[in-house]
């Protein structure tokens, strides 16, 4: 049985993410670690994004959410990777990280960008992002991937009408909807797809299915 290490930028366990992903990777054992696992509230607040840092939304063990800086979190995320022994590592965030591991490591953001560029390059897409402060930077990031994207703020951690988001994406002439955060669920994907009548790409399930391809024996 293959062991998959799920590493979150927040605190483990991510009971809102790992159970759904693990069902898509049959015959695997999952272990978890988080960049914020051993930090108190003051230390977590100190990781708030600076003006030049990309804000990332994550979840704490209490169920509360917090916002950390993409660069600020990097050393702690590397330590979380280093703590786990596994056959494959999955980073539970679609941010842009540079991490080391002695086994294959999946960066969901890179996988998502490659898949969307391959399928929808040259076409207009809607990208959902969990934090309002990410919208402009997300548009820039997707533009650098060669993808024409408009970005909609839709939090997976609060009251969001995903059917309304789907309707808006359709009204703005999207070819597809991309859910660009590991916090988005299969149910949220289904809601935006049904309301819009458009295909939807969920980074959570895309990453899990690639993991299944890699660990299948």
BELQUI-V658021 format. One record per run of one state. SS is the DSSP state (hx for helix, st for strand, lp for the rest). FROM is the first residue (numbers start at 0). LEN is the number of residues. If there is no record, write none. Layout:
ss:SS from:FROM len:LEN
ss:SS from:FROM len:LEN
//
This chain:
ss:lp from:0 len:1
ss:st from:1 len:7
ss:lp from:8 len:9
ss:hx from:17 len:5
ss:lp from:22 len:5
ss:st from:27 len:7
ss:lp from:34 len:6
ss:hx from:40 len:5
ss:lp from:45 len:9
ss:st from:54 len:5
ss:lp from:59 len:5
ss:st from:64 len:5
ss:lp from:69 len:4
ss:hx from:73 len:10
ss:lp from:83 len:4
ss:st from:87 len:4
ss:lp from:91 len:12
ss:st from:103 len:4
ss:hx from:107 len:13
ss:lp from:120 len:3
ss:st from:123 len:6
ss:lp from:129 len:2
ss:hx from:131 len:13
ss:lp from:144 len:3
ss:st from:147 len:6
ss:lp from:153 len:8
ss:hx from:161 len:10
ss:lp from:171 len:4
ss:st from:175 len:4
ss:lp from:179 len:6
ss:hx from:185 len:11
ss:lp from:196 len:2
ss:st from:198 len:4
ss:hx from:202 len:13
ss:lp from:215 len:2
//
